[in-house]
Amino acid sequence: MSKQDTPTQSEKFKALAKQLECDESEAAFEKAVKRVAKKTPKQQ
């Protein structure tokens, strides 16, 4: 197999995302961010 036939890391990632039927919508992204990045209030 030549180097040109080998998929790049980004190509492998895109193929896996398609295989897993990932949702590319902005709403799904915002929901995921809110689930993992919870804001804690500042203590005064």
Rosetta silent file (secondary structure, phi, psi, omega in degrees, C-alpha in Angstrom):
SEQUENCE: MSKQDTPTQSEKFKALAKQLECDESEAAFEKAVKRVAKKTPKQQ
SCORE:     score description
SCORE:     0.000 S_00000001
   1 L     0.000  129.258  179.923    0.000    0.000    0.000 S_00000001
   2 L   -83.685  165.245 -178.728    1.436    3.358   -0.982 S_00000001
   3 H   -62.771  -32.046 -179.809    1.358    6.437    1.230 S_00000001
   4 H   -69.001  -27.298 -179.585   -1.232    8.043   -1.078 S_00000001
   5 H   -80.697  -17.133 -178.468   -3.634    5.119   -0.522 S_00000001
   6 L   -79.751  124.695  179.587   -3.430    5.443    3.265 S_00000001
   7 L   -68.941  147.604  178.255   -6.236    7.628    4.668 S_00000001
   8 L   -75.818  168.728  179.223   -5.222   10.602    6.778 S_00000001
   9 H   -59.824  -42.186 -179.351   -6.222   10.927   10.423 S_00000001
  10 H   -67.269  -35.926  177.565   -8.964   13.425    9.542 S_00000001
  11 H   -66.244  -38.895  176.785  -10.326   11.116    6.831 S_00000001
  12 H   -63.616  -42.135  179.501  -10.451    8.248    9.333 S_00000001
  13 H   -62.959  -45.966  179.972  -12.289   10.499   11.812 S_00000001
  14 H   -62.499  -41.471  179.276  -14.846   11.608    9.211 S_00000001
  15 H   -63.520  -42.148  179.373  -15.478    8.016    8.120 S_00000001
  16 H   -66.673  -40.861  178.602  -16.030    6.918   11.729 S_00000001
  17 H   -61.637  -41.329  177.103  -18.367    9.858   12.403 S_00000001
  18 H   -65.446  -41.393 -179.531  -20.461    8.900    9.376 S_00000001
  19 H   -62.307  -38.192 -179.282  -20.484    5.259   10.462 S_00000001
  20 L   -83.669    0.233 -179.877  -21.726    6.274   13.926 S_00000001
  21 L    55.981   49.594 -179.662  -24.372    8.540   12.327 S_00000001
  22 L   -66.100  146.332  179.193  -23.182   11.623   14.204 S_00000001
  23 L   -91.189  123.104 -176.924  -25.459   14.657   14.236 S_00000001
  24 L   -97.198    7.186 -176.460  -23.792   17.699   12.685 S_00000001
  25 L   -73.201  152.850 -179.948  -26.460   20.246   13.650 S_00000001
  26 H   -67.402  -34.400  179.465  -25.578   23.296   15.697 S_00000001
  27 H   -63.574  -42.108  178.823  -28.382   22.522   18.155 S_00000001
  28 H   -65.478  -37.231  178.273  -26.936   19.085   18.903 S_00000001
  29 H   -64.441  -47.636 -179.724  -23.507   20.654   19.408 S_00000001
  30 H   -61.251  -40.307  179.014  -24.845   23.265   21.842 S_00000001
  31 H   -62.452  -42.910  179.893  -26.719   20.567   23.780 S_00000001
  32 H   -66.201  -40.536  179.767  -23.547   18.470   24.068 S_00000001
  33 H   -63.713  -44.529 -179.634  -21.461   21.471   25.182 S_00000001
  34 H   -64.210  -30.700 -179.431  -23.983   22.390   27.864 S_00000001
  35 H   -70.722  -35.294 -175.646  -23.978   18.797   29.103 S_00000001
  36 H  -101.137  -21.448 -176.454  -20.191   18.673   29.605 S_00000001
  37 L  -114.678   81.500  179.603  -19.291   22.310   30.329 S_00000001
  38 L   -89.010  132.111 -178.065  -21.281   23.382   33.335 S_00000001
  39 L   -83.910  130.099  176.002  -20.567   26.864   34.599 S_00000001
  40 L  -100.917  140.127 -178.497  -19.916   27.197   38.309 S_00000001
  41 L   -69.468  148.681  177.254  -20.725   30.470   40.024 S_00000001
  42 L   -72.403  138.685  177.584  -17.862   32.595   41.316 S_00000001
  43 L   -92.891  132.438 -177.552  -17.430   32.558   45.064 S_00000001
  44 L  -116.103    0.000    0.000  -17.105   35.993   46.643 S_00000001
